[in-house]
Amino acid sequence: MVLVVGAIVAAATETPAFIFVFGALGLISVAYSYWNSDKIALRAMQAYPVTREQAPALYAMVEELASRAQQ
């Protein structure tokens, strides 16, 4: 979609450089999303760290899953 917009702008201004500019913006956007997808997902869910005292059932569940995974 970004390249389509770049192509439209390039056709309107008769300057093909806009295709490369919009292509670079698309690549930068994809690279940022790829390397920061974990942080983006956690931020979207408003996640926060908890201690064992705050969520003992959660810690027990994760410990059980981890022990099962190592078998």
PQR file of N, CA, C, O and H, with PARSE charges and radii, in Angstrom:
ATOM      1  N   MET A   1       0.827  -1.189   0.000 -0.4000 1.5000
ATOM      2  CA  MET A   1       0.000   0.000   0.000 -0.0000 2.0000
ATOM      3  C   MET A   1       0.876   1.258   0.000  0.5500 1.7000
ATOM      4  O   MET A   1       0.555   2.256  -0.645 -0.5500 1.4000
ATOM      5  N   VAL A   2       1.972   1.186   0.728 -0.4000 1.5000
ATOM      6  CA  VAL A   2       2.858   2.347   0.771 -0.0000 2.0000
ATOM      7  C   VAL A   2       3.461   2.603  -0.611  0.5500 1.7000
ATOM      8  O   VAL A   2       3.596   3.753  -1.030 -0.5500 1.4000
ATOM      9  H   VAL A   2       2.232   0.375   1.253  0.4000 1.0000
ATOM     10  N   LEU A   3       3.818   1.541  -1.310 -0.4000 1.5000
ATOM     11  CA  LEU A   3       4.369   1.716  -2.663 -0.0000 2.0000
ATOM     12  C   LEU A   3       3.320   2.255  -3.630  0.5500 1.7000
ATOM     13  O   LEU A   3       3.653   3.009  -4.545 -0.5500 1.4000
ATOM     14  H   LEU A   3       3.708   0.607  -0.970  0.4000 1.0000
ATOM     15  N   VAL A   4       2.067   1.881  -3.440 -0.4000 1.5000
ATOM     16  CA  VAL A   4       0.996   2.402  -4.292 -0.0000 2.0000
ATOM     17  C   VAL A   4       0.876   3.909  -4.099  0.5500 1.7000
ATOM     18  O   VAL A   4       0.756   4.661  -5.065 -0.5500 1.4000
ATOM     19  H   VAL A   4       1.796   1.269  -2.697  0.4000 1.0000
ATOM     20  N   VAL A   5       0.910   4.338  -2.847 -0.4000 1.5000
ATOM     21  CA  VAL A   5       0.857   5.776  -2.577 -0.0000 2.0000
ATOM     22  C   VAL A   5       2.075   6.462  -3.185  0.5500 1.7000
ATOM     23  O   VAL A   5       1.957   7.532  -3.783 -0.5500 1.4000
ATOM     24  H   VAL A   5       1.007   3.726  -2.061  0.4000 1.0000
ATOM     25  N   GLY A   6       3.253   5.840  -3.028 -0.4000 1.5000
ATOM     26  CA  GLY A   6       4.454   6.398  -3.630 -0.0000 2.0000
ATOM     27  C   GLY A   6       4.358   6.487  -5.138  0.5500 1.7000
ATOM     28  O   GLY A   6       4.812   7.461  -5.739 -0.5500 1.4000
ATOM     29  H   GLY A   6       3.349   4.971  -2.542  0.4000 1.0000
ATOM     30  N   ALA A   7       3.767   5.470  -5.752 -0.4000 1.5000
ATOM     31  CA  ALA A   7       3.605   5.488  -7.212 -0.0000 2.0000
ATOM     32  C   ALA A   7       2.642   6.582  -7.642  0.5500 1.7000
ATOM     33  O   ALA A   7       2.860   7.233  -8.665 -0.5500 1.4000
ATOM     34  H   ALA A   7       3.399   4.679  -5.264  0.4000 1.0000
ATOM     35  N   ILE A   8       1.596   6.789  -6.885 -0.4000 1.5000
ATOM     36  CA  ILE A   8       0.635   7.855  -7.220 -0.0000 2.0000
ATOM     37  C   ILE A   8       1.300   9.226  -7.101  0.5500 1.7000
ATOM     38  O   ILE A   8       1.140  10.082  -7.971 -0.5500 1.4000
ATOM     39  H   ILE A   8       1.419   6.260  -6.055  0.4000 1.0000
ATOM     40  N   VAL A   9       2.048   9.420  -6.011 -0.4000 1.5000
ATOM     41  CA  VAL A   9       2.745  10.696  -5.829 -0.0000 2.0000
ATOM     42  C   VAL A   9       3.794  10.879  -6.919  0.5500 1.7000
ATOM     43  O   VAL A   9       3.950  11.975  -7.457 -0.5500 1.4000
ATOM     44  H   VAL A   9       2.178   8.725  -5.305  0.4000 1.0000
ATOM     45  N   ALA A  10       4.513   9.804  -7.244 -0.4000 1.5000
ATOM     46  CA  ALA A  10       5.533   9.887  -8.293 -0.0000 2.0000
ATOM     47  C   ALA A  10       4.908  10.211  -9.642  0.5500 1.7000
ATOM     48  O   ALA A  10       5.465  10.992 -10.413 -0.5500 1.4000
ATOM     49  H   ALA A  10       4.387   8.914  -6.806  0.4000 1.0000
ATOM     50  N   ALA A  11       3.758   9.619  -9.933 -0.4000 1.5000
ATOM     51  CA  ALA A  11       3.090   9.907 -11.204 -0.0000 2.0000
ATOM     52  C   ALA A  11       2.570  11.343 -11.239  0.5500 1.7000
ATOM     53  O   ALA A  11       2.619  12.002 -12.278 -0.5500 1.4000
ATOM     54  H   ALA A  11       3.305   8.984  -9.307  0.4000 1.0000
ATOM     55  N   ALA A  12       2.079  11.818 -10.113 -0.4000 1.5000
ATOM     56  CA  ALA A  12       1.533  13.180 -10.063 -0.0000 2.0000
ATOM     57  C   ALA A  12       2.635  14.227 -10.190  0.5500 1.7000
ATOM     58  O   ALA A  12       2.443  15.270 -10.815 -0.5500 1.4000
ATOM     59  H   ALA A  12       2.039  11.283  -9.269  0.4000 1.0000
ATOM     60  N   THR A  13       3.790  13.939  -9.595 -0.4000 1.5000
ATOM     61  CA  THR A  13       4.888  14.915  -9.641 -0.0000 2.0000
ATOM     62  C   THR A  13       5.885  14.626 -10.752  0.5500 1.7000
ATOM     63  O   THR A  13       6.806  15.411 -10.982 -0.5500 1.4000
ATOM     64  H   THR A  13       3.946  13.091  -9.088  0.4000 1.0000
ATOM     65  N   GLU A  14       5.708  13.501 -11.444 -0.4000 1.5000
ATOM     66  CA  GLU A  14       6.604  13.058 -12.514 -0.0000 2.0000
ATOM     67  C   GLU A  14       8.045  12.925 -12.018  0.5500 1.7000
ATOM     68  O   GLU A  14       8.995  13.205 -12.749 -0.5500 1.4000
ATOM     69  H   GLU A  14       4.960  12.864 -11.258  0.4000 1.0000
ATOM     70  N   THR A  15       8.191  12.489 -10.753 -0.4000 1.5000
ATOM     71  CA  THR A  15       9.498  12.266 -10.145 -0.0000 2.0000
ATOM     72  C   THR A  15       9.524  10.850  -9.576  0.5500 1.7000
ATOM     73  O   THR A  15       8.867  10.584  -8.570 -0.5500 1.4000
ATOM     74  H   THR A  15       7.419  12.261 -10.159  0.4000 1.0000
ATOM     75  N   PRO A  16      10.271   9.933 -10.200 -0.5600 1.5000
ATOM     76  CA  PRO A  16      10.265   8.539  -9.730  0.2800 2.0000
ATOM     77  C   PRO A  16      10.926   8.343  -8.362  0.5500 1.7000
ATOM     78  O   PRO A  16      10.818   7.262  -7.782 -0.5500 1.4000
ATOM     79  N   ALA A  17      11.597   9.347  -7.845 -0.4000 1.5000
ATOM     80  CA  ALA A  17      12.281   9.214  -6.550 -0.0000 2.0000
ATOM     81  C   ALA A  17      11.296   8.942  -5.424  0.5500 1.7000
ATOM     82  O   ALA A  17      11.668   8.336  -4.420 -0.5500 1.4000
ATOM     83  H   ALA A  17      11.685  10.225  -8.316  0.4000 1.0000
ATOM     84  N   PHE A  18      10.049   9.375  -5.566 -0.4000 1.5000
ATOM     85  CA  PHE A  18       9.073   9.166  -4.511 -0.0000 2.0000
ATOM     86  C   PHE A  18       8.763   7.691  -4.283  0.5500 1.7000
ATOM     87  O   PHE A  18       8.422   7.302  -3.166 -0.5500 1.4000
ATOM     88  H   PHE A  18       9.746   9.867  -6.382  0.4000 1.0000
ATOM     89  N   ILE A  19       8.874   6.869  -5.316 -0.4000 1.5000
ATOM     90  CA  ILE A  19       8.661   5.426  -5.142 -0.0000 2.0000
ATOM     91  C   ILE A  19       9.724   4.870  -4.195  0.5500 1.7000
ATOM     92  O   ILE A  19       9.417   4.057  -3.323 -0.5500 1.4000
ATOM     93  H   ILE A  19       9.151   7.185  -6.223  0.4000 1.0000
ATOM     94  N   PHE A  20      10.966   5.305  -4.366 -0.4000 1.5000
ATOM     95  CA  PHE A  20      12.045   4.825  -3.495 -0.0000 2.0000
ATOM     96  C   PHE A  20      11.890   5.356  -2.069  0.5500 1.7000
ATOM     97  O   PHE A  20      12.155   4.640  -1.104 -0.5500 1.4000
ATOM     98  H   PHE A  20      11.215   5.965  -5.075  0.4000 1.0000
ATOM     99  N   VAL A  21      11.464   6.598  -1.944 -0.4000 1.5000
ATOM    100  CA  VAL A  21      11.260   7.183  -0.612 -0.0000 2.0000
ATOM    101  C   VAL A  21      10.164   6.421   0.131  0.5500 1.7000
ATOM    102  O   VAL A  21      10.341   6.055   1.293 -0.5500 1.4000
ATOM    103  H   VAL A  21      11.249   7.179  -2.729  0.4000 1.0000
ATOM    104  N   PHE A  22       9.051   6.187  -0.524 -0.4000 1.5000
ATOM    105  CA  PHE A  22       7.956   5.470   0.123 -0.0000 2.0000
ATOM    106  C   PHE A  22       8.313   3.997   0.351  0.5500 1.7000
ATOM    107  O   PHE A  22       7.874   3.400   1.334 -0.5500 1.4000
ATOM    108  H   PHE A  22       8.907   6.485  -1.468  0.4000 1.0000
ATOM    109  N   GLY A  23       9.097   3.416  -0.542 -0.4000 1.5000
ATOM    110  CA  GLY A  23       9.574   2.044  -0.335 -0.0000 2.0000
ATOM    111  C   GLY A  23      10.472   1.947   0.881  0.5500 1.7000
ATOM    112  O   GLY A  23      10.371   1.000   1.661 -0.5500 1.4000
ATOM    113  H   GLY A  23       9.454   3.901  -1.340  0.4000 1.0000
ATOM    114  N   ALA A  24      11.357   2.932   1.045 -0.4000 1.5000
ATOM    115  CA  ALA A  24      12.236   2.955   2.218 -0.0000 2.0000
ATOM    116  C   ALA A  24      11.423   3.134   3.492  0.5500 1.7000
ATOM    117  O   ALA A  24      11.707   2.484   4.498 -0.5500 1.4000
ATOM    118  H   ALA A  24      11.439   3.701   0.412  0.4000 1.0000
ATOM    119  N   LEU A  25      10.418   4.002   3.468 -0.4000 1.5000
ATOM    120  CA  LEU A  25       9.551   4.174   4.636 -0.0000 2.0000
ATOM    121  C   LEU A  25       8.824   2.874   4.984  0.5500 1.7000
ATOM    122  O   LEU A  25       8.675   2.539   6.159 -0.5500 1.4000
ATOM    123  H   LEU A  25      10.187   4.530   2.651  0.4000 1.0000
ATOM    124  N   GLY A  26       8.380   2.156   3.977 -0.4000 1.5000
ATOM    125  CA  GLY A  26       7.719   0.872   4.212 -0.0000 2.0000
ATOM    126  C   GLY A  26       8.663  -0.141   4.833  0.5500 1.7000
ATOM    127  O   GLY A  26       8.284  -0.850   5.765 -0.5500 1.4000
ATOM    128  H   GLY A  26       8.501   2.428   3.023  0.4000 1.0000
ATOM    129  N   LEU A  27       9.884  -0.217   4.331 -0.4000 1.5000
ATOM    130  CA  LEU A  27      10.867  -1.149   4.896 -0.0000 2.0000
ATOM    131  C   LEU A  27      11.234  -0.798   6.333  0.5500 1.7000
ATOM    132  O   LEU A  27      11.376  -1.684   7.176 -0.5500 1.4000
ATOM    133  H   LEU A  27      10.192   0.359   3.574  0.4000 1.0000
ATOM    134  N   ILE A  28      11.386   0.487   6.607 -0.4000 1.5000
ATOM    135  CA  ILE A  28      11.697   0.915   7.977 -0.0000 2.0000
ATOM    136  C   ILE A  28      10.545   0.558   8.915  0.5500 1.7000
ATOM    137  O   ILE A  28      10.772   0.087  10.030 -0.5500 1.4000
ATOM    138  H   ILE A  28      11.271   1.207   5.922  0.4000 1.0000
ATOM    139  N   SER A  29       9.339   0.776   8.475 -0.4000 1.5000
ATOM    140  CA  SER A  29       8.163   0.453   9.290 -0.0000 2.0000
ATOM    141  C   SER A  29       8.068  -1.044   9.581  0.5500 1.7000
ATOM    142  O   SER A  29       7.775  -1.445  10.708 -0.5500 1.4000
ATOM    143  H   SER A  29       9.154   1.159   7.570  0.4000 1.0000
ATOM    144  N   VAL A  30       8.314  -1.863   8.569 -0.4000 1.5000
ATOM    145  CA  VAL A  30       8.266  -3.316   8.752 -0.0000 2.0000
ATOM    146  C   VAL A  30       9.389  -3.787   9.669  0.5500 1.7000
ATOM    147  O   VAL A  30       9.164  -4.639  10.529 -0.5500 1.4000
ATOM    148  H   VAL A  30       8.551  -1.537   7.654  0.4000 1.0000
ATOM    149  N   ALA A  31      10.578  -3.255   9.501 -0.4000 1.5000
ATOM    150  CA  ALA A  31      11.709  -3.634  10.350 -0.0000 2.0000
ATOM    151  C   ALA A  31      11.441  -3.255  11.798  0.5500 1.7000
ATOM    152  O   ALA A  31      11.708  -4.051  12.698 -0.5500 1.4000
ATOM    153  H   ALA A  31      10.761  -2.563   8.803  0.4000 1.0000
ATOM    154  N   TYR A  32      10.921  -2.060  12.043 -0.4000 1.5000
ATOM    155  CA  TYR A  32      10.603  -1.643  13.408 -0.0000 2.0000
ATOM    156  C   TYR A  32       9.565  -2.575  14.036  0.5500 1.7000
ATOM    157  O   TYR A  32       9.707  -2.989  15.186 -0.5500 1.4000
ATOM    158  H   TYR A  32      10.704  -1.413  11.312  0.4000 1.0000
ATOM    159  N   SER A  33       8.534  -2.896  13.280 -0.4000 1.5000
ATOM    160  CA  SER A  33       7.491  -3.787  13.794 -0.0000 2.0000
ATOM    161  C   SER A  33       8.041  -5.176  14.081  0.5500 1.7000
ATOM    162  O   SER A  33       7.658  -5.797  15.072 -0.5500 1.4000
ATOM    163  H   SER A  33       8.418  -2.560  12.345  0.4000 1.0000
ATOM    164  N   TYR A  34       8.926  -5.671  13.238 -0.4000 1.5000
ATOM    165  CA  TYR A  34       9.492  -7.007  13.423 -0.0000 2.0000
ATOM    166  C   TYR A  34      10.327  -7.076  14.693  0.5500 1.7000
ATOM    167  O   TYR A  34      10.158  -7.992  15.497 -0.5500 1.4000
ATOM    168  H   TYR A  34       9.238  -5.167  12.433  0.4000 1.0000
ATOM    169  N   TRP A  35      11.221  -6.123  14.880 -0.4000 1.5000
ATOM    170  CA  TRP A  35      12.140  -6.189  16.019 -0.0000 2.0000
ATOM    171  C   TRP A  35      11.514  -5.726  17.331  0.5500 1.7000
ATOM    172  O   TRP A  35      12.076  -5.973  18.398 -0.5500 1.4000
ATOM    173  H   TRP A  35      11.359  -5.378  14.226  0.4000 1.0000
ATOM    174  N   ASN A  36      10.376  -5.066  17.273 -0.4000 1.5000
ATOM    175  CA  ASN A  36       9.733  -4.586  18.498 -0.0000 2.0000
ATOM    176  C   ASN A  36       8.339  -5.160  18.688  0.5500 1.7000
ATOM    177  O   ASN A  36       7.553  -4.614  19.463 -0.5500 1.4000
ATOM    178  H   ASN A  36       9.920  -4.865  16.406  0.4000 1.0000
ATOM    179  N   SER A  37       8.015  -6.242  18.004 -0.4000 1.5000
ATOM    180  CA  SER A  37       6.661  -6.784  18.082 -0.0000 2.0000
ATOM    181  C   SER A  37       6.296  -7.237  19.493  0.5500 1.7000
ATOM    182  O   SER A  37       5.140  -7.112  19.895 -0.5500 1.4000
ATOM    183  H   SER A  37       8.653  -6.686  17.375  0.4000 1.0000
ATOM    184  N   ASP A  38       7.261  -7.761  20.252 -0.4000 1.5000
ATOM    185  CA  ASP A  38       6.955  -8.190  21.612 -0.0000 2.0000
ATOM    186  C   ASP A  38       6.580  -6.995  22.486  0.5500 1.7000
ATOM    187  O   ASP A  38       5.620  -7.062  23.254 -0.5500 1.4000
ATOM    188  H   ASP A  38       8.201  -7.862  19.925  0.4000 1.0000
ATOM    189  N   LYS A  39       7.325  -5.917  22.371 -0.4000 1.5000
ATOM    190  CA  LYS A  39       7.041  -4.720  23.166 -0.0000 2.0000
ATOM    191  C   LYS A  39       5.710  -4.083  22.745  0.5500 1.7000
ATOM    192  O   LYS A  39       4.956  -3.595  23.587 -0.5500 1.4000
ATOM    193  H   LYS A  39       8.105  -5.863  21.747  0.4000 1.0000
ATOM    194  N   ILE A  40       5.434  -4.092  21.457 -0.4000 1.5000
ATOM    195  CA  ILE A  40       4.190  -3.520  20.946 -0.0000 2.0000
ATOM    196  C   ILE A  40       2.991  -4.309  21.475  0.5500 1.7000
ATOM    197  O   ILE A  40       1.994  -3.719  21.890 -0.5500 1.4000
ATOM    198  H   ILE A  40       6.047  -4.489  20.774  0.4000 1.0000
ATOM    199  N   ALA A  41       3.085  -5.637  21.462 -0.4000 1.5000
ATOM    200  CA  ALA A  41       1.986  -6.473  21.947 -0.0000 2.0000
ATOM    201  C   ALA A  41       1.773  -6.294  23.445  0.5500 1.7000
ATOM    202  O   ALA A  41       0.634  -6.191  23.900 -0.5500 1.4000
ATOM    203  H   ALA A  41       3.895  -6.117  21.125  0.4000 1.0000
ATOM    204  N   LEU A  42       2.852  -6.258  24.211 -0.4000 1.5000
ATOM    205  CA  LEU A  42       2.715  -6.071  25.656 -0.0000 2.0000
ATOM    206  C   LEU A  42       2.123  -4.697  25.983  0.5500 1.7000
ATOM    207  O   LEU A  42       1.288  -4.577  26.881 -0.5500 1.4000
ATOM    208  H   LEU A  42       3.778  -6.342  23.841  0.4000 1.0000
ATOM    209  N   ARG A  43       2.549  -3.677  25.264 -0.4000 1.5000
ATOM    210  CA  ARG A  43       2.017  -2.335  25.482 -0.0000 2.0000
ATOM    211  C   ARG A  43       0.538  -2.267  25.105  0.5500 1.7000
ATOM    212  O   ARG A  43      -0.238  -1.581  25.770 -0.5500 1.4000
ATOM    213  H   ARG A  43       3.227  -3.775  24.535  0.4000 1.0000
ATOM    214  N   ALA A  44       0.148  -2.965  24.053 -0.4000 1.5000
ATOM    215  CA  ALA A  44      -1.252  -2.953  23.613 -0.0000 2.0000
ATOM    216  C   ALA A  44      -2.163  -3.614  24.643  0.5500 1.7000
ATOM    217  O   ALA A  44      -3.320  -3.220  24.791 -0.5500 1.4000
ATOM    218  H   ALA A  44       0.778  -3.522  23.513  0.4000 1.0000
ATOM    219  N   MET A  45      -1.653  -4.609  25.349 -0.4000 1.5000
ATOM    220  CA  MET A  45      -2.446  -5.313  26.361 -0.0000 2.0000
ATOM    221  C   MET A  45      -2.306  -4.693  27.751  0.5500 1.7000
ATOM    222  O   MET A  45      -2.879  -5.197  28.717 -0.5500 1.4000
ATOM    223  H   MET A  45      -0.714  -4.929  25.229  0.4000 1.0000
ATOM    224  N   GLN A  46      -1.543  -3.601  27.855 -0.4000 1.5000
ATOM    225  CA  GLN A  46      -1.287  -2.909  29.112 -0.0000 2.0000
ATOM    226  C   GLN A  46      -0.731  -3.875  30.163  0.5500 1.7000
ATOM    227  O   GLN A  46      -1.143  -3.858  31.323 -0.5500 1.4000
ATOM    228  H   GLN A  46      -1.077  -3.192  27.070  0.4000 1.0000
ATOM    229  N   ALA A  47       0.207  -4.709  29.734 -0.4000 1.5000
ATOM    230  CA  ALA A  47       0.813  -5.702  30.621 -0.0000 2.0000
ATOM    231  C   ALA A  47       1.799  -5.035  31.573  0.5500 1.7000
ATOM    232  O   ALA A  47       2.382  -3.996  31.263 -0.5500 1.4000
ATOM    233  H   ALA A  47       0.541  -4.723  28.791  0.4000 1.0000
ATOM    234  N   TYR A  48       1.971  -5.652  32.730 -0.4000 1.5000
ATOM    235  CA  TYR A  48       2.921  -5.153  33.722 -0.0000 2.0000
ATOM    236  C   TYR A  48       3.464  -6.331  34.513  0.5500 1.7000
ATOM    237  O   TYR A  48       2.779  -7.346  34.643 -0.5500 1.4000
ATOM    238  H   TYR A  48       1.498  -6.497  32.981  0.4000 1.0000
ATOM    239  N   PRO A  49       4.678  -6.226  35.046 -0.5600 1.5000
ATOM    240  CA  PRO A  49       5.256  -7.330  35.805  0.2800 2.0000
ATOM    241  C   PRO A  49       4.567  -7.488  37.162  0.5500 1.7000
ATOM    242  O   PRO A  49       4.162  -6.511  37.792 -0.5500 1.4000
ATOM    243  N   VAL A  50       4.448  -8.738  37.589 -0.4000 1.5000
ATOM    244  CA  VAL A  50       3.866  -9.038  38.903 -0.0000 2.0000
ATOM    245  C   VAL A  50       4.841  -9.908  39.684  0.5500 1.7000
ATOM    246  O   VAL A  50       5.667 -10.611  39.102 -0.5500 1.4000
ATOM    247  H   VAL A  50       4.777  -9.532  37.077  0.4000 1.0000
ATOM    248  N   THR A  51       4.738  -9.854  40.988 -0.4000 1.5000
ATOM    249  CA  THR A  51       5.573 -10.676  41.850 -0.0000 2.0000
ATOM    250  C   THR A  51       4.833 -11.956  42.214  0.5500 1.7000
ATOM    251  O   THR A  51       3.635 -12.086  41.965 -0.5500 1.4000
ATOM    252  H   THR A  51       4.067  -9.283  41.461  0.4000 1.0000
ATOM    253  N   ARG A  52       5.553 -12.890  42.800 -0.4000 1.5000
ATOM    254  CA  ARG A  52       4.949 -14.148  43.229 -0.0000 2.0000
ATOM    255  C   ARG A  52       3.862 -13.897  44.280  0.5500 1.7000
ATOM    256  O   ARG A  52       2.866 -14.619  44.325 -0.5500 1.4000
ATOM    257  H   ARG A  52       6.527 -12.784  43.003  0.4000 1.0000
ATOM    258  N   GLU A  53       4.050 -12.886  45.119 -0.4000 1.5000
ATOM    259  CA  GLU A  53       3.072 -12.574  46.157 -0.0000 2.0000
ATOM    260  C   GLU A  53       1.786 -11.984  45.572  0.5500 1.7000
ATOM    261  O   GLU A  53       0.704 -12.182  46.125 -0.5500 1.4000
ATOM    262  H   GLU A  53       4.860 -12.300  45.083  0.4000 1.0000
ATOM    263  N   GLN A  54       1.904 -11.267  44.468 -0.4000 1.5000
ATOM    264  CA  GLN A  54       0.736 -10.648  43.844 -0.0000 2.0000
ATOM    265  C   GLN A  54      -0.104 -11.659  43.070  0.5500 1.7000
ATOM    266  O   GLN A  54      -1.327 -11.533  43.013 -0.5500 1.4000
ATOM    267  H   GLN A  54       2.783 -11.107  44.019  0.4000 1.0000
ATOM    268  N   ALA A  55       0.542 -12.659  42.473 -0.4000 1.5000
ATOM    269  CA  ALA A  55      -0.175 -13.623  41.625 -0.0000 2.0000
ATOM    270  C   ALA A  55       0.391 -15.024  41.819  0.5500 1.7000
ATOM    271  O   ALA A  55       1.062 -15.544  40.928 -0.5500 1.4000
ATOM    272  H   ALA A  55       1.536 -12.761  42.519  0.4000 1.0000
ATOM    273  N   PRO A  56       0.130 -15.646  42.977 -0.5600 1.5000
ATOM    274  CA  PRO A  56       0.698 -16.973  43.223  0.2800 2.0000
ATOM    275  C   PRO A  56       0.154 -18.047  42.279  0.5500 1.7000
ATOM    276  O   PRO A  56       0.887 -18.964  41.906 -0.5500 1.4000
ATOM    277  N   ALA A  57      -1.109 -17.948  41.892 -0.4000 1.5000
ATOM    278  CA  ALA A  57      -1.686 -18.949  40.985 -0.0000 2.0000
ATOM    279  C   ALA A  57      -1.029 -18.874  39.609  0.5500 1.7000
ATOM    280  O   ALA A  57      -0.781 -19.902  38.980 -0.5500 1.4000
ATOM    281  H   ALA A  57      -1.704 -17.204  42.195  0.4000 1.0000
ATOM    282  N   LEU A  58      -0.752 -17.681  39.150 -0.4000 1.5000
ATOM    283  CA  LEU A  58      -0.095 -17.503  37.852 -0.0000 2.0000
ATOM    284  C   LEU A  58       1.304 -18.100  37.882  0.5500 1.7000
ATOM    285  O   LEU A  58       1.698 -18.797  36.947 -0.5500 1.4000
ATOM    286  H   LEU A  58      -0.953 -16.845  39.661  0.4000 1.0000
ATOM    287  N   TYR A  59       2.057 -17.835  38.941 -0.4000 1.5000
ATOM    288  CA  TYR A  59       3.404 -18.381  39.065 -0.0000 2.0000
ATOM    289  C   TYR A  59       3.371 -19.907  39.111  0.5500 1.7000
ATOM    290  O   TYR A  59       4.208 -20.564  38.492 -0.5500 1.4000
ATOM    291  H   TYR A  59       1.736 -17.268  39.700  0.4000 1.0000
ATOM    292  N   ALA A  60       2.413 -20.472  39.839 -0.4000 1.5000
ATOM    293  CA  ALA A  60       2.295 -21.930  39.921 -0.0000 2.0000
ATOM    294  C   ALA A  60       1.995 -22.522  38.543  0.5500 1.7000
ATOM    295  O   ALA A  60       2.558 -23.552  38.173 -0.5500 1.4000
ATOM    296  H   ALA A  60       1.733 -19.938  40.342  0.4000 1.0000
ATOM    297  N   MET A  61       1.113 -21.872  37.789 -0.4000 1.5000
ATOM    298  CA  MET A  61       0.757 -22.361  36.461 -0.0000 2.0000
ATOM    299  C   MET A  61       1.964 -22.326  35.526  0.5500 1.7000
ATOM    300  O   MET A  61       2.199 -23.281  34.785 -0.5500 1.4000
ATOM    301  H   MET A  61       0.656 -21.035  38.091  0.4000 1.0000
ATOM    302  N   VAL A  62       2.721 -21.247  35.554 -0.4000 1.5000
ATOM    303  CA  VAL A  62       3.892 -21.118  34.688 -0.0000 2.0000
ATOM    304  C   VAL A  62       4.965 -22.125  35.086  0.5500 1.7000
ATOM    305  O   VAL A  62       5.605 -22.715  34.215 -0.5500 1.4000
ATOM    306  H   VAL A  62       2.530 -20.471  36.156  0.4000 1.0000
ATOM    307  N   GLU A  63       5.174 -22.332  36.377 -0.4000 1.5000
ATOM    308  CA  GLU A  63       6.157 -23.322  36.828 -0.0000 2.0000
ATOM    309  C   GLU A  63       5.762 -24.733  36.390  0.5500 1.7000
ATOM    310  O   GLU A  63       6.618 -25.522  35.991 -0.5500 1.4000
ATOM    311  H   GLU A  63       4.655 -21.853  37.084  0.4000 1.0000
ATOM    312  N   GLU A  64       4.473 -25.049  36.464 -0.4000 1.5000
ATOM    313  CA  GLU A  64       4.010 -26.367  36.022 -0.0000 2.0000
ATOM    314  C   GLU A  64       4.212 -26.548  34.519  0.5500 1.7000
ATOM    315  O   GLU A  64       4.671 -27.600  34.074 -0.5500 1.4000
ATOM    316  H   GLU A  64       3.778 -24.408  36.789  0.4000 1.0000
ATOM    317  N   LEU A  65       3.875 -25.538  33.751 -0.4000 1.5000
ATOM    318  CA  LEU A  65       4.076 -25.615  32.294 -0.0000 2.0000
ATOM    319  C   LEU A  65       5.556 -25.747  31.945  0.5500 1.7000
ATOM    320  O   LEU A  65       5.918 -26.497  31.038 -0.5500 1.4000
ATOM    321  H   LEU A  65       3.502 -24.684  34.112  0.4000 1.0000
ATOM    322  N   ALA A  66       6.406 -25.023  32.662 -0.4000 1.5000
ATOM    323  CA  ALA A  66       7.844 -25.095  32.399 -0.0000 2.0000
ATOM    324  C   ALA A  66       8.387 -26.482  32.729  0.5500 1.7000
ATOM    325  O   ALA A  66       9.228 -27.005  31.999 -0.5500 1.4000
ATOM    326  H   ALA A  66       6.112 -24.414  33.399  0.4000 1.0000
ATOM    327  N   SER A  67       7.917 -27.080  33.819 -0.4000 1.5000
ATOM    328  CA  SER A  67       8.393 -28.429  34.181 -0.0000 2.0000
ATOM    329  C   SER A  67       7.905 -29.461  33.167  0.5500 1.7000
ATOM    330  O   SER A  67       8.631 -30.398  32.836 -0.5500 1.4000
ATOM    331  H   SER A  67       7.234 -26.655  34.412  0.4000 1.0000
ATOM    332  N   ARG A  68       6.692 -29.294  32.679 -0.4000 1.5000
ATOM    333  CA  ARG A  68       6.173 -30.224  31.650 -0.0000 2.0000
ATOM    334  C   ARG A  68       6.949 -30.070  30.339  0.5500 1.7000
ATOM    335  O   ARG A  68       7.168 -31.055  29.634 -0.5500 1.4000
ATOM    336  H   ARG A  68       6.102 -28.533  32.948  0.4000 1.0000
ATOM    337  N   ALA A  69       7.354 -28.881  30.017 -0.4000 1.5000
ATOM    338  CA  ALA A  69       8.060 -28.633  28.758 -0.0000 2.0000
ATOM    339  C   ALA A  69       9.456 -29.249  28.761  0.5500 1.7000
ATOM    340  O   ALA A  69       9.981 -29.569  27.694 -0.5500 1.4000
ATOM    341  H   ALA A  69       7.177 -28.081  30.590  0.4000 1.0000
ATOM    342  N   GLN A  70      10.063 -29.421  29.915 -0.4000 1.5000
ATOM    343  CA  GLN A  70      11.408 -29.970  30.002 -0.0000 2.0000
ATOM    344  C   GLN A  70      11.425 -31.494  30.023  0.5500 1.7000
ATOM    345  O   GLN A  70      12.505 -32.086  30.019 -0.5500 1.4000
ATOM    346  H   GLN A  70       9.637 -29.161  30.781  0.4000 1.0000
ATOM    347  N   GLN A  71      10.286 -32.138  30.046 -0.4000 1.5000
ATOM    348  CA  GLN A  71      10.237 -33.601  30.084 -0.0000 2.0000
ATOM    349  C   GLN A  71      10.451 -34.191  28.728  0.5500 1.7000
ATOM    350  O   GLN A  71      10.442 -35.412  28.577 -0.5500 1.4000
ATOM    351  H   GLN A  71       9.409 -31.658  30.049  0.4000 1.0000
TER
END
